[in-house]
Amino acid sequence: MESHKRVLVVDDDLEVQRMMSSALAPHGLVVDVASNGQEALDAIRENTYAVVLLDLLMPLVDGFGVLAALHTEGMQSPPVVLVLTGADRSVIERLDPTRIHGVVRKPFDPQELASLIVACSEIKGRGFGAMAIATLVSGAPFFAWLVKP
C-alpha cells in the first residue's frame, strides 16, 4: 500500500477509532489503529504513514510521550495531527509546534475530518513542502497545517 494512502489512528476510545476508520476508509485510505502510545510507536517503526491522528491522553505512553519518542529516536515522523478533548490552554501551551502539524477537537464532524485527512495524504503523496489547510468542525476550531513531509 502506498504510504500516502495509509493513516494511523491512535486513541484509546474504541468508538473514536471506529468513527475515524469509518470516515476515512471510503476515501481510499487504509486505516491502522493503536489503542495506546506504545502501540503507536511500534506501528510507526514498522510502517510508513501519510498522517497520524494522535490522542494526547492514553494509557501506557500518552501523546506527549509519543511526540517525545519520535523526536529523540530520530524516527522519520509522519505529519501528526493531535486529537484533543476539551484541552485547556495549559495543555496547548505545552505542545511544541515543531512536532505537531495540526489539531482536531472532539467532537468532530466525520466528513470534514475525512476531507482534511484525504487532503493531507494527497499533499504528503505529492511531496509538497509547506502547505496549509483549514476548516471548521462543529463550531469549534479544527485546523491542520503541514510542514515539510
Number of C-alpha atoms within 10 A of each C-alpha: 8 11 17 22 23 21 26 26 23 29 26 19 13 13 10 17 21 13 13 23 21 15 20 23 15 10 13 10 22 18 20 17 21 20 18 23 27 20 16 24 20 11 16 18 13 9 13 19 25 25 27 26 22 28 26 24 18 19 13 12 17 21 23 18 16 20 20 14 16 18 14 9 9 9 12 13 20 24 24 22 24 22 25 18 13 10 13 9 8 8 11 12 9 9 13 12 10 8 17 21 21 21 20 22 18 17 15 20 17 16 14 16 20 20 14 20 25 21 13 23 21 15 19 24 15 10 12 13 11 11 13 13 14 11 13 14 18 12 9 13 14 22 20 21 18 22 16 12 17
